Amino acid sequence: MGKKGDLSNFEGGMVVGARRAGLSISQSAQLLGFSRTTISRVYKEWCAKGKTSSMRQSCGRKCLVDARGQRRMGRLIQADRRATLTEITTRYNRGMQQSICEATTRTTLRRMGYNSRRPHRVPLISTTNRKKRLQFAPAHQNWTVEDWKNVAWSDESRFLLRHSNGRVRIWRKQNENMDPSCLVTTVQAGGGGVMVWGMFSWHTLGTLVPIGHRLNATAYHISIHNSIVSDHVHPFMTTMYPSSDGYFQQDNAPCHKARIISNWFLEHDNEFTVLKWPPQSPDLNPTEHLWDVVERELHARDVHPTNLHQLQDAILSIWVNISKECFQHLVESMPRRIKAVLKAKGGQTP
């Protein structure tokens, strides 16, 4: 007979009634459809305690890790999140009368809700930068979505021609590790990549600008940004915010802080304001999510780019086709982002 659910109070009463009526254990089991063990247990419990339990008697081997052991294992996890299964088992067995194996440790951890996951990658936030984030968040915690609509967001990102993000998994047998269909090829530096700069606001997407490959040359990098702010930032801000009530956001990259760039912004401070941005705060910049959209669309394509020119064309095509609902929703998330920084006391946020 297959295992059934717990008995209801009515079913327990039926068992007691059948036995009190003079039926044997076997006759009661056949009549009611329960096992002989269940009939015996329920009636014996009623005779001893005058009541029946709705819970079936547990079966199988007794768990080696009780509630106290689970608390001990939980403390081990909290003390070292990166400990391997072997290390956790070894540390747990120290000073214990009955040791457990790794399989028991794995089962116990899963029962407790723990699973082995890849850690999220977040920027390192120093104590100084944490304080700056805590200065920025309270200053803007009362900003509404209407206020954030006046901000134009900008950022840069590099997309590799061949990139493995570590998310790919395959199904293979033990002896198929070198089968061509089970391999992921790699090349040095990802086979090259394309660096782009983009900006957007709640109202519209701006132009996505390729900014070349010689990013190690500081003078070249600054000259490119000097061209970007004059040829792209300025017309965007004056067109979108003709009343001079717009804010331009950029991160704290060295090229953004160069004297020639800072002087240019000072000359145009009567047309828009540069938002004072806290360091190490990509979690506050919604443009980061647009880069993720572009990255995912690149990987989802049936035909992947095979050279840098095709890669650049694909990125530009994906950018112009990002839906208005997508980037507007990101801007509307800014009040929640500010609250998250305050809740984390300036630390990393989800």
N, C-alpha and C positions, 0 to 999 in steps of 0.2 A: 504494500500500500504506500503510495507516495505521501510525502510530507505535506500536511495542510497547515492552515493558519491557526492562530490561537483560538481556543474555545470561547464561545460567548457564554454569558451567564445562563441563558436558556438551555444551551447544549449541555452545560455542566449539570443543570437540574434534570435534564432528560436521563443522563447517566445515573445519577443518584436514584431517580424514580424507577428506572429499569432494575437496578440491583435490589432496591427495597421491595419491588414487586415479586422478587424471587428468581429472577433470571440469573443464569450463571454469567461469568465474565465472557465466555465465548458467545453465548446467546445474545448478550447485550451488545458486543462488538459487531455481530452479524446484523442485528436489528438496526443499530444506529449508524453503522458505517465507520466507526472509529477502531483504532487498534486495541488489542487486548491490554497492552501496556497503559494506554490512556485510560481505559475503563478502570483498570486496577488502581492507577494513581489517583484519579479523581475521587473514586469512592473511598479509598483509604484516607485521603485528605479530609473528606467530609466527616468520616467517622471520628477522626482525631481532633479536628478543629471546628467542626460544625459549619464549614463553608468550603467553597470550591475556588480554586485559582483559575484565572483565564489564561495563564501562561503555561505553555507546554514545557515539560521537563527538558532541560538542555541536554544535548547528546554530544558525543565526540570527546576528544582529549581536552582536558582543562587547559586554558590559556596560560602559558608560562609567564606572561607579563601582565600583572594585575594593574589596578588603577595607580597604585603607588609606583610601580615600575614604569608606567607611562609618564608619570610626572618626572621621574628621574631621567627618562630618555628625552623628554621635552626640554629639560634644563641643559642636557648635552648638546642638543640642536641649537638652542639659543646661545650657548657659549661659543660654538664654532659652526657657522652655517655651511662652511666649505668642507666639513669633514666627510670622508668617504664612508661607505657602508661598513667596510672593514674596521675603520677607526672608531666608528660609533659603537659597533659590537664589542670591540676590545675594551673600550672605556666603560661600557655598561657592565661588562662581566667582572671588572675589578671590584673586589670586596663582596661579590654576590655568591651565595651558597650554591645556586643553580645557574649555570651559564646557559646562554642561548646562542644559536647559530645566526648567520647573516640572513638566512631566509626568514627567520622569526623576526629579526629586526626590521626587514623590509615590510613584512606583513603588518607589524605593529605600527610602523610609521604611516603606512597607508590608512590604517584604521584611525589614526590620530589626525588624518587630513594632510599629511606631509607628502610631497612628491618632489622628485629631482627635476629642477627646471634650470634653464639658462638664465643667469642674472641679467637684469636690465642694465644697459650701459648708460651712465649719467655723467655729466661733467663734474670734475672735482671743484667744489666750492670752498674757497678758503674762508677763514674767519672774517677777514676784511670784506670780501665780496658778499658774504652772508649779511653783514651789517648794511651794505649798500642796497642789497635786495630788500631788506627790511625798511630801508628809507624810502625806496621807490613804491613798494606795495601800499603802505598806509597813505602815501601822498595821492594815490590813484584809486583807493578803495571805494570812493564815492562816485567815481566816474560811471556813467551809465553807458549803455550800448550806443546811444546817440553821441556821446562824447568820443567814444572809440571810432565812430564812423569818420571822424576828422583826422585820423591817423593814416599816413601812408607807410606801409611796411616794406622793408627791403632786406635782402640777404644774398649770400653767394653760396653756390654748391658745386661740387665736382662729381661728375658721373663717369664711371669707368666703362671702357668698352667691354671688358670681361670682368665680371664681378661675382664672387661667391659670397652670399650674405650669411652662410652657415645654417640657413633654414632648410636646405635641400636634404631630403632623406630618400633612400632607395630600398627596394626589396631585393634581397639576394640570398643565395645559399652560401654555406660556409666556404666552399671551394670556388666561388665566383668572384672573389675580391679583385682579380685583375682582368675580369671580362670587360671589353671595351664599353659595353652598355652600362657598366657599373662604375665607370670612372668619371671624375670631373677634372678636366684639364685646367691648368693655371699657367699664366705667363707673368713675367716680371713686371711689377708696377701696374698690374691689371691690363696690360696691353695699351696703356695710354688712356687719356680721358679728356673730357670737355668741361671747362669751367664756365659757369654762367652766372650772371647777376640779374635779379629780377625784383620788381616792386609791384605792390597792389594796394588797393584800399577796399573798403566796403562797397564802393561804387563801381569799380572796374579793375581789371587786370592791366598792369603796365606792360611795357615791352620787355621781353627777355633778351638780354644782351650777352653774347659770347665774349669772354674777356681774354682769350688767348691762352697760351701754354707756358710762357716764360714768367711764371709767378715768382720765381726766385730772385728775379731782378727787381729790387725795391723801387728804383726810379721808374721803371717801366710800369709797375703796378700802380704807382701814384698817378702817373700821367693818364693811365686808362681811367682811373676813378675821377680824375679831374674832368675828363671828357664825358664820363657818365653823368656826373652831377650837373654839368652845364647843358648837355644834349638831351638828357632823359628826365632827371629829377626836377629840374627847373620848369620845363613845360608841363610836366604832369601836375606839379603842385599849383602852378598858376591857373591851370585849366580846371582842376577839380575843386580848388579852394580859392576862388577869385576874391573872396572877402578877407584874405590873409589870416584865416582862422585855422589853417591846417598845421599838422605836426608831421615831421619827417622822422622816421625811426631808422636807425642803423646801429649795428653792434659796435664793439670797441676794438675791432681789428686795427693793427698799427697803421695801415694805409688810410683808414677813416680818420685817424687822429693826426695825420700829417699837416704841417703848417699851411701848405697851399690849399688843402681841402678845408681846413678850419677857417682860413681867411675868406674863402669863397662863401661859406655859409654866413659869416659875419656881414659880408657885403649885401646879402639878401635876407637879413633877419627881419626886414620890414614886410616881407612877402609870405614867410612861413617860419615856423619855429622848429628847431631840431630837438627832438625828444631826448632828454637826458636818460640814457639807458644803463641799467645795472650790468656789471660784467658777469660772464658765465651764466647767461639766462636764456638759453635757447628754448626752454620750456615756456617762456612768456611770448616768444615770437611765433605767430601763427604761420609765417612763411615756411618754417621747418616742416609743417604738415603738408604744404604744397609740394615740397621736394619729395616727400614720401609718396605722394600721389603720382608724381612723375616717375619715380623709381619703380613703383609697382606696375604702372602701365608699361614701362619698358620691358619688365620681366614677363608680362602677360602677352606680349606680342607674339604672333605665330612665326613671324620672320624677324630675327634679331639682327641689329646692325652689325656689319662686318668690318667697317672702318670708321674713322673719326668723323668723316663728313656725313655718313649715314646716321651716326649717333647724334650729331648736332641737329640734323634735320628732324629726327624722331623726337628729340627733346622739345624743339620749338613747336612741333605739331601738337604734342601732348599738352603743352602749356596753353596754347591759344584755345584749346578745346575743354579746359577745366570749366565746369559749370559755375554759374553765378551763385547758385545755392551753396556750393561747396565753400567758396572763399568767404561768402557772407556769413555762413555758419561759424567759420573760424573766428571772424572778428567778433561775432556775438558771444563767443566763449571767453572773451577777455575778463569780464567780471568774475567768472569762476576761476580763472587762472590766478588772478590777484588774490582771491580768497584762499586758494591752495598754498600760495607762497606764505601768506600770513599764518595759516594753520601749521605749515612746516617750519615756522620760525626762521624763514630765509633759506632753508635747506632745499634738497631735491624734492620735486613734486612728481606725481604720476604722469 
